[in-house]
């Protein structure tokens, strides 16, 4: 087991705290970026789905008109 003198221990803990706070800041930034990307992906998925619904509706309407003729 290691033992440190009080001033050395305080310096070590402060340096580790600084690194941990920087890591936390980086992780929060990464999570915000990922959240934004997930939101963009969900919006794009909804747009593609709505486009497909519209395309199928138009296809059905076209087929219905062709059957009437």
N, C-alpha and C positions, 0 to 999 in steps of 0.2 A: 504494500500500500504506500502511496505517495503522501508526503506531508510537505506543506508549503508554509513559509512564514506569512503572516497576516497581510503585509503589503503586496507580496507576490501573489497570494491567493486572490486578493481583491483585483489586481491588475488582470490576472488570468480570467476571472469571472466576468470582468467588464469587457474584455476582448471577445469572449464567447457570447456575451449578451449582444454586443454590436453585430457580430456575424449572424446570430440568430434573428435579430431584428431585420437585417438586410435580407436574409433568406425569406422571412415572412413577407416582406414588402414585394419581393420578386414573385412569390407564390400567389399573392393576392392579385398582382398585375396579370399573371398568367391565367388565373381563374376568370378575371374580368374579360380577357381576350376570348377565352373558350366560351364563356356565356354569350358573348356577342356573336361568335361563330355559330353556336347552336341556334340562336334566334334567327340568324340569316338563313341557316339550313331549313328551319321550320317554315319560314316565309316562302322560300323557294319551293319546298315540297308542296305547300298549299297551292301555290301558283300552278305548278305542274298538274296537280290533281284537278284543279278547277278548269284548266285548259283541256284536260282529257274528258271531263264531264261535258264541257261545251262541244267538243269534237264529236263525241258519241251522240249527243242530242241532235246535232246538225246532220249526222249520218242517218239517224233514225228518221228524221223529218224528210230527208232526201229520198230514202227508200220508200217511205209512205207515199210521197208524191209520185214516185215512179210506178208504184202498184196501182194508183188511181188512174193513171194514164193508160 
